[in-house]
């Protein structure tokens, strides 16, 4: 993925490496792995201990992009069916480099 970070949420997430940097559930903080599936409210991440379902609305994630850069995203901006995120307006303050 070579999209600028401000367009990140409009792109495919499956296949990216991700790490939960913050969560309302402390047991999820630090989980990392490859995103293998996505629903409206969940990301399914393949970790070393198997697949884990991560609720989008309650986390902040750091994604590793193919160009080596990393993007931190508030999971609440990802809450949507993947095919519907394309047209969603995203406020700049809700993502960070």
N, C-alpha and C positions, 0 to 999 in steps of 0.2 A: 504494500500500500504506500503510495507516494503522495497522498492527499494532504493538503495543509491541515494542521490540527483543528482549525475552526470548522472544517468540513468532516471531521472524523466520524461523528455520530451518524452521518448519512451513508456510510459505507458498510460493507460486509464485515462482520466481526468474527465469524466462524473461521478458525484456522490461526487466529492471533494468539500470542501468549499474553496472559493477563495475571495481575496480582492484586488481591484485595488489600488496599492500603488502609481503609477505615471501614468500620461496619458497626451497626447498632448491636450486632451479635458478636461479642469478643472472640468466640471460637472460629469465626470466619476470617478475622483479620490475619493477613499473612498467607492465606491460601493462594496458591499459584498453579498455573498449568495452561493447557491449550484449550481454547473455546471450541467445543465440538457441536454445540447446538444452542439455539436461542428460541425463546417463546416471547410473548408479550411482556411478561413480568420476570422471567428467569433467564440467567445464563447458565449453561451446563458446561462445567470445566472438568477436563480430564487431569486429575492430579496423580501424584505417585501412589496414592491410596485409593484410586478409583474415581468415578464421576461424582461431582458435587454440584448441587443446585444452589445457585447464588441469586437471591432476590435483587433485582436491579435497583429498586427504590431505596434500599437501606444501606448502600455501599458507595464507596469511592474506589475506583479501579485505576491501576496504571497499566497501560497497554504498551507492548513493545512493537514498534512498526518495522517493516522489512528494511527500511533504510537505516536502522540502528537507533533512531530517536525513540523517545518515550513520551506518552501523552497521559496525563491524569484527567479522568473524567468522573464527574458526579453521576452515579448510576441512574438518578432520576431523569436525566435527559434521554436515557436510552429506553425508558418505559414506553413501549409502542411495539406494534408488530413490525418486524424488520422492514417489510415492504412499504410500510407507511411512514417510516422515519425520514424518507427522502424529502418530503415536502414540509417537514416540521421546521419552524423557526427556532433557532437555538441562540440563546443569549451568550455573548462572549464570556461573561464573568463565570459561567458554569463549567468551563474547562480550563485547564492550566497546562503549561509546558513543563 
